[in-house]
Amino acid sequence: MGTTMSLCKGGAVGGLLGWWMTSGQFRPLPQIIMELPPHQQQRLYADIMAVLGSLNWTDLAQLTALVMGNATLQQQVTAALLRYITKELRAEVRYGD
């Protein structure tokens, strides 16, 4: 699970700052991901890795550089994350300036 957390906190998510839960409580996205139960972290990891599956990478630093250097991959990772948050967690995402 460390890869999922680091990938998201490493910048691949870009401008996503957080989300609003149905209770209206704002929390930063990395915090939410860190607090997910292991089975939900694994599902999110699988969703993101489905996007990144064709990349050849050896470590997290290289993966982060590959994603950050490619606008299309950034969009695909962000879309996978947004789908998971809105569909699985039923949360609303808010963007920061």
C-alpha positions as a Python dict, from the first residue, in 0.01 Angstrom:
ca = {
    (1, 'M'): (0, 0, 0),
    (2, 'G'): (290, 238, 44),
    (3, 'T'): (313, 276, -332),
    (4, 'T'): (-44, 395, -358),
    (5, 'M'): (3, 655, -88),
    (6, 'S'): (332, 784, -220),
    (7, 'L'): (209, 793, -576),
    (8, 'C'): (-81, 1011, -482),
    (9, 'K'): (114, 1235, -247),
    (10, 'G'): (403, 1249, -495),
    (11, 'G'): (215, 1484, -718),
    (12, 'A'): (51, 1258, -973),
    (13, 'V'): (-282, 1391, -857),
    (14, 'G'): (-183, 1751, -924),
    (15, 'G'): (-439, 2010, -822),
    (16, 'L'): (-670, 1785, -628),
    (17, 'L'): (-657, 1926, -280),
    (18, 'G'): (-930, 1743, -105),
    (19, 'W'): (-1286, 1632, -98),
    (20, 'W'): (-1607, 1692, 85),
    (21, 'M'): (-1768, 1398, 251),
    (22, 'T'): (-2145, 1382, 263),
    (23, 'S'): (-2124, 1526, 614),
    (24, 'G'): (-1967, 1840, 466),
    (25, 'Q'): (-1631, 1793, 637),
    (26, 'F'): (-1335, 1897, 422),
    (27, 'R'): (-1020, 1688, 444),
    (28, 'P'): (-713, 1684, 221),
    (29, 'L'): (-710, 1401, -31),
    (30, 'P'): (-380, 1247, 86),
    (31, 'Q'): (-523, 1225, 440),
    (32, 'I'): (-834, 1049, 314),
    (33, 'I'): (-629, 799, 118),
    (34, 'M'): (-408, 727, 419),
    (35, 'E'): (-718, 661, 631),
    (36, 'L'): (-885, 421, 389),
    (37, 'P'): (-916, 62, 509),
    (38, 'P'): (-667, -176, 344),
    (39, 'H'): (-925, -329, 109),
    (40, 'Q'): (-1022, 15, -24),
    (41, 'Q'): (-657, 114, -63),
    (42, 'Q'): (-602, -203, -264),
    (43, 'R'): (-898, -125, -493),
    (44, 'L'): (-771, 229, -552),
    (45, 'Y'): (-422, 94, -617),
    (46, 'A'): (-561, -157, -869),
    (47, 'D'): (-759, 117, -1047),
    (48, 'I'): (-454, 339, -1080),
    (49, 'M'): (-224, 54, -1179),
    (50, 'A'): (-470, -39, -1454),
    (51, 'V'): (-391, 300, -1605),
    (52, 'L'): (-16, 264, -1549),
    (53, 'G'): (11, -105, -1627),
    (54, 'S'): (194, -62, -1957),
    (55, 'L'): (468, 158, -1812),
    (56, 'N'): (810, 10, -1750),
    (57, 'W'): (938, 144, -1418),
    (58, 'T'): (1173, 22, -1147),
    (59, 'D'): (1093, 239, -845),
    (60, 'L'): (848, 497, -720),
    (61, 'A'): (1073, 791, -805),
    (62, 'Q'): (1093, 678, -1167),
    (63, 'L'): (718, 614, -1184),
    (64, 'T'): (644, 957, -1042),
    (65, 'A'): (879, 1120, -1294),
    (66, 'L'): (716, 929, -1581),
    (67, 'V'): (366, 1034, -1478),
    (68, 'M'): (459, 1394, -1399),
    (69, 'G'): (634, 1428, -1733),
    (70, 'N'): (332, 1315, -1932),
    (71, 'A'): (15, 1524, -1929),
    (72, 'T'): (-194, 1238, -2068),
    (73, 'L'): (-85, 1002, -1790),
    (74, 'Q'): (-151, 1272, -1531),
    (75, 'Q'): (-504, 1310, -1666),
    (76, 'Q'): (-560, 934, -1670),
    (77, 'V'): (-438, 890, -1311),
    (78, 'T'): (-647, 1186, -1197),
    (79, 'A'): (-953, 1046, -1375),
    (80, 'A'): (-905, 704, -1211),
    (81, 'L'): (-873, 870, -871),
    (82, 'L'): (-1180, 1087, -928),
    (83, 'R'): (-1384, 788, -1043),
    (84, 'Y'): (-1291, 597, -730),
    (85, 'I'): (-1364, 887, -495),
    (86, 'T'): (-1696, 981, -650),
    (87, 'K'): (-1820, 630, -725),
    (88, 'E'): (-1685, 417, -441),
    (89, 'L'): (-1669, 674, -162),
    (90, 'R'): (-1960, 887, -287),
    (91, 'A'): (-1768, 1204, -214),
    (92, 'E'): (-1753, 1539, -384),
    (93, 'V'): (-1413, 1665, -492),
    (94, 'R'): (-1325, 2032, -462),
    (95, 'Y'): (-1031, 2190, -641),
    (96, 'G'): (-803, 2450, -492),
    (97, 'D'): (-670, 2754, -671),
}
